[in-house]
Amino acid sequence: MLILKAAALAIVICVLALCLKKDQPGFAFLVSVCGALCLLAMAAAQIEPVIRQLRELAALVEAPSFGILLRVLAIALIAQLAADLCRECGLASAGFCVELFGRVLAMMEALPLLHSLVQSFLSFLP
């Protein structure tokens, strides 16, 4: 199973980073970043079927709401990744700011969806 390989790789990366952190923190950071990139590459290799299924669903729905939801999801994932990298570097405040910015962008992206939802509710009222 692929998840077992990914989990084993993550554990090895954590152990290596913890061993190096005391004596050589720069190398520990590089090990963690390289390990994260390896895990991302493993995930990217598996994302093709997910994207194919999402495109099929989007073709069935034919509404802008599906695209909006996908963009909000992408913003959330990218913001979380950047925030975690900032925290890994010891920059907790930068990580918080990236997360906050991602939340604001996600809310801005979702406003048209909220607007159409409110209009739908208002159309049912007398």
Backbone hydrogen bonds, N-H to C=O, Kabsch-Sander energy under -0.5 kcal/mol:
donor,donor_aa,acceptor,acceptor_aa,energy
5,K,1,M,-1.3
6,A,2,L,-2.3
7,A,3,I,-2.6
8,A,4,L,-2.5
9,L,5,K,-2.4
10,A,6,A,-2.4
11,I,7,A,-2.3
12,V,8,A,-2.4
13,I,9,L,-2.5
14,C,10,A,-2.4
15,V,11,I,-2.5
16,L,12,V,-2.6
17,A,13,I,-2.8
18,L,14,C,-2.6
19,C,15,V,-2.3
20,L,16,L,-2.2
21,K,17,A,-1.7
22,K,18,L,-0.6
23,D,19,C,-0.5
24,Q,20,L,-2.8
28,A,24,Q,-1.9
29,F,25,P,-2.1
30,L,26,G,-2.0
31,V,27,F,-2.7
32,S,28,A,-2.2
33,V,29,F,-2.6
34,C,30,L,-2.8
35,G,31,V,-2.5
36,A,32,S,-2.3
37,L,33,V,-2.4
38,C,34,C,-2.1
39,L,35,G,-2.3
40,L,36,A,-2.5
41,A,37,L,-2.3
42,M,38,C,-2.1
43,A,39,L,-2.2
44,A,40,L,-2.9
45,A,41,A,-1.8
46,Q,42,M,-0.8
46,Q,43,A,-0.7
47,I,43,A,-0.6
47,I,44,A,-0.8
50,V,46,Q,-0.5
51,I,47,I,-2.5
52,R,48,E,-2.3
53,Q,49,P,-2.3
54,L,50,V,-2.4
55,R,51,I,-2.3
56,E,52,R,-2.0
57,L,53,Q,-2.4
58,A,54,L,-2.5
59,A,55,R,-2.0
60,L,56,E,-1.6
61,V,57,L,-2.2
62,E,58,A,-2.5
66,F,63,A,-0.9
67,G,63,A,-0.7
68,I,64,P,-2.1
69,L,65,S,-2.3
70,L,66,F,-2.1
71,R,67,G,-2.3
72,V,68,I,-2.4
73,L,69,L,-2.2
74,A,70,L,-2.4
75,I,71,R,-2.5
76,A,72,V,-2.4
77,L,73,L,-2.4
78,I,74,A,-2.5
79,A,75,I,-2.6
80,Q,76,A,-2.2
81,L,77,L,-2.2
82,A,78,I,-2.5
83,A,79,A,-2.6
84,D,80,Q,-2.4
85,L,81,L,-2.1
86,C,82,A,-2.2
87,R,83,A,-2.4
88,E,84,D,-2.1
89,C,85,L,-1.5
90,G,87,R,-1.3
91,L,86,C,-2.7
92,A,90,G,-0.8
95,G,91,L,-2.1
96,F,92,A,-2.3
97,C,93,S,-2.2
98,V,94,A,-2.4
99,E,95,G,-2.2
100,L,96,F,-2.7
101,F,97,C,-2.6
102,G,98,V,-2.4
103,R,99,E,-2.2
104,V,100,L,-2.4
105,L,101,F,-2.6
106,A,102,G,-2.4
107,M,103,R,-2.4
108,M,104,V,-2.5
109,E,105,L,-2.4
110,A,106,A,-1.9
111,L,107,M,-0.8
111,L,108,M,-0.6
114,L,110,A,-2.2
115,H,111,L,-2.8
116,S,112,P,-2.3
117,L,113,L,-2.0
118,V,114,L,-2.5
119,Q,115,H,-2.2
120,S,116,S,-2.0
121,F,117,L,-2.1
122,L,118,V,-2.6
123,S,119,Q,-1.7
124,F,120,S,-0.7
124,F,121,F,-0.9
125,L,121,F,-0.7
125,L,122,L,-0.5
